[in-house]
Amino acid sequence: MEENNLAKSNLKSNLQPKDWRNGIKVLLSEEVIQKKIKELAEIISKDYYGKNPILVAVLKGSFIFIADLCRKLTIPVIFDFMAVSSYGDSMVSSGVVRITKDLDYSIENKDVLIIEDIIDSGRTLNYLVKNIKARNPKSIEICALLDKDVPGKFKNKIKYKGFDIPNKFVVGYGLDYAENYRNLPYIGYIENNF
């Protein structure tokens, strides 16, 4: 019995190596991120006072951002979620955007605030905005935690922006590489490509 427990313990430690964060350099600390989210929440709460907006989080990357943001808002909000994919397990967008999870509620004649983790090329967001506009919302605005400096980027009007970042592949705080690193409390970049 004791040998079996030891074997399970060794297996678990092999699955979660102590150095799993190696190669990740901190770009934005947890403290810096939380301060910015508080600032964004104050502005959004003021702008949407009396409006009861629908926050549309783009999954999966924005789930931590929307959770922290909504707890700092001082207004009532409704939540809905969409999943839009253009990456798969790659570090480079495929260029093909597809909706993998659509909205559950009608947004017709509603104030919609899209919550995005990161704007890279802007292609996915551009597609998403056109898709949502076709559903006749009362208004549509964008809140993005990160706006990456990418050459040839689609122009999207981001009303609420957290940070401008360099053109690096970033992970943490909901952002992933092949579904890994989402649980980092900070945003970092991968120094050496895998």
FIMIVEX-330928 format. One line per field, with one value per residue (C-alpha): residue in three letters; x, z, y. Coordinates in steps of 0.1 Angstrom, whole numbers, plus 5000, padded with zeros to 4 digits. Layout:
resn = c(ALA ...)
u = c(X ...)
w = c(Z ...)
v = c(Y ...)
//
This chain:
resn = c(MET GLU GLU ASN ASN LEU ALA LYS SER ASN LEU LYS SER ASN LEU GLN PRO LYS ASP TRP ARG ASN GLY ILE LYS VAL LEU LEU SER GLU GLU VAL ILE GLN LYS LYS ILE LYS GLU LEU ALA GLU ILE ILE SER LYS ASP TYR TYR GLY LYS ASN PRO ILE LEU VAL ALA VAL LEU LYS GLY SER PHE ILE PHE ILE ALA ASP LEU CYS ARG LYS LEU THR ILE PRO VAL ILE PHE ASP PHE MET ALA VAL SER SER TYR GLY ASP SER MET VAL SER SER GLY VAL VAL ARG ILE THR LYS ASP LEU ASP TYR SER ILE GLU ASN LYS ASP VAL LEU ILE ILE GLU ASP ILE ILE ASP SER GLY ARG THR LEU ASN TYR LEU VAL LYS ASN ILE LYS ALA ARG ASN PRO LYS SER ILE GLU ILE CYS ALA LEU LEU ASP LYS ASP VAL PRO GLY LYS PHE LYS ASN LYS ILE LYS TYR LYS GLY PHE ASP ILE PRO ASN LYS PHE VAL VAL GLY TYR GLY LEU ASP TYR ALA GLU ASN TYR ARG ASN LEU PRO TYR ILE GLY TYR ILE GLU ASN ASN PHE)
u = c(5000 5028 5047 5015 5011 5048 5044 5013 5033 5062 5038 5022 5055 5066 5034 5040 5077 5089 5104 5072 5074 5110 5113 5085 5096 5072 5058 5030 5029 4998 4998 5000 4972 4949 4955 4946 4915 4903 4908 4889 4860 4856 4854 4830 4808 4805 4799 4772 4755 4717 4722 4726 4750 4756 4793 4802 4834 4855 4865 4888 4914 4892 4877 4901 4899 4861 4860 4883 4867 4831 4839 4852 4822 4796 4767 4745 4756 4745 4770 4772 4801 4814 4843 4860 4891 4918 4949 4943 4976 4998 5015 5004 4968 4956 4937 4904 4880 4852 4827 4829 4804 4777 4757 4729 4708 4695 4714 4690 4685 4710 4742 4770 4805 4829 4855 4887 4919 4942 4940 4967 4961 4926 4911 4892 4878 4868 4849 4833 4822 4806 4788 4774 4764 4743 4722 4712 4725 4717 4754 4786 4820 4852 4872 4906 4932 4960 4966 4996 5017 5014 5023 4993 4968 4930 4917 4893 4880 4889 4871 4885 4921 4944 4979 4997 5023 5051 5048 5057 5038 5023 5008 4993 4963 4940 4963 4977 5001 4984 4961 4990 5000 4965 4968 4998 4988 5009 5013 5046 5062 5078 5115 5124 5098 5089)
w = c(5000 5009 4976 4957 4973 4967 4930 4927 4944 4920 4890 4901 4906 4871 4856 4873 4871 4894 4864 4843 4844 4831 4799 4809 4815 4834 4812 4835 4872 4890 4909 4878 4861 4891 4894 4857 4860 4889 4867 4838 4861 4874 4839 4827 4858 4851 4814 4818 4848 4845 4813 4826 4798 4785 4789 4762 4772 4744 4757 4767 4773 4788 4816 4843 4831 4831 4866 4881 4861 4870 4908 4906 4886 4906 4882 4874 4844 4824 4812 4781 4764 4729 4719 4687 4674 4649 4666 4676 4692 4672 4682 4649 4638 4610 4595 4596 4623 4635 4663 4685 4711 4704 4726 4747 4749 4724 4723 4702 4714 4743 4752 4745 4759 4743 4768 4751 4766 4738 4704 4681 4644 4651 4625 4651 4668 4634 4626 4660 4659 4624 4637 4668 4648 4626 4657 4661 4696 4709 4712 4710 4726 4732 4764 4758 4785 4759 4726 4708 4684 4652 4617 4593 4621 4615 4629 4657 4680 4715 4740 4772 4768 4795 4781 4748 4745 4722 4695 4717 4723 4758 4783 4817 4833 4810 4779 4768 4747 4737 4767 4792 4814 4817 4855 4859 4879 4857 4820 4806 4773 4761 4757 4737 4713 4719)
v = c(5000 5024 5017 5024 5058 5066 5057 5080 5108 5104 5103 5135 5153 5142 5157 5191 5199 5227 5245 5248 5286 5287 5307 5330 5366 5389 5417 5430 5421 5410 5443 5464 5445 5448 5486 5490 5469 5490 5521 5506 5495 5530 5545 5517 5521 5558 5555 5527 5541 5534 5512 5476 5465 5430 5421 5397 5379 5363 5329 5314 5340 5367 5346 5358 5394 5396 5379 5405 5434 5426 5425 5460 5474 5494 5489 5459 5439 5408 5383 5363 5345 5337 5315 5325 5307 5315 5300 5264 5252 5276 5308 5323 5330 5307 5337 5317 5329 5307 5309 5278 5291 5316 5340 5325 5357 5382 5414 5433 5469 5463 5480 5455 5457 5432 5420 5409 5397 5407 5423 5408 5413 5426 5401 5381 5412 5428 5396 5395 5432 5427 5396 5414 5445 5423 5414 5451 5460 5495 5502 5482 5491 5472 5467 5450 5443 5442 5458 5443 5463 5442 5454 5455 5454 5457 5490 5485 5512 5502 5525 5509 5497 5484 5482 5486 5458 5449 5423 5393 5361 5366 5341 5342 5358 5338 5338 5305 5286 5253 5256 5260 5290 5305 5303 5325 5356 5379 5384 5372 5365 5334 5342 5311 5297 5261)
//
